[in-house]
Amino acid sequence: MKPIDELRQTMARLRAPDGCPWDREQTHQTLARCLIDECSELLDTIDRNDIPHMREELGDVLIQVVFHAQLAAERGDFDFDDVAREINEKLIRRHPHVFGDHGQLDTADEVITKWEQIKQQEKKNGPATSGVFKVLPPRLPALMYAEAVWKQVEKQRLPADGVVDTARIKTLGQTLDDESLGRQLFELAAAARERGLDPEGALRRTADRVMQDVEKRIQSAARPTA
């Protein structure tokens, strides 16, 4: 038996009527925090390039995937094979330059462009969404959330000037390197602490406001004039 099948068998045993009381009580909702914690611990090993512990933390993240798949299988929603099959099909579908006859792509930028084109086509065939911004995971850390919002502004060339100081953003970007960026972010977080402010919440609220204001601009421009 393959190790992944042994792991799935262990999880099913833990969830059995005579299994572990704690495991049997869990739901998708109660496990959400566990997934965040395990991903955070994995990211820590990556930051430290701690390869031996990275293997362990990857296992801790994997068991969360197996756990959620087991819960879904018990309800008849889907199982681990469905999860693996779907992501495998997506990888093949979004790499036509490897698995299809669409020609070779020579750079990572070309690959990303093709990936986004296919992704947008898949969205056209999927459920309808409203607004110009794609839906972002609500649990993203505020810094990643703000970065994702700005990425969409740039990619779609959305009218953000005046909502934010785009010229200042461009100027700041030219002066930053990894060390200075980290120092300034740390100093801002420390200053917020000194002032009794919540930097995570403040940044998330600002990112939300940028999206809302850009959306309003686009809607206003689209209204017919009398």
Secondary structure, DSSP 8 states (H G I E B T S, - for coil): --HHHHHHHHHHHHHSTTS-HHHHH--HHHHHHHHHHHHHHHHHHHHTT-HHHHHHHHHHHHHHHHHHHHHHHHHTS--HHHHHHHHHHHHHHT-HHHHSSS----SHHHHHHHHHHHHHHHHHTS----SSS----TTS-HHHHHHHHHHHHHHHT---BTTB-HHHHHHHHHH--HHHHHHHHHHHHHHHHHHT--HHHHHHHHHHHHHHHHHHHHHHHHS---
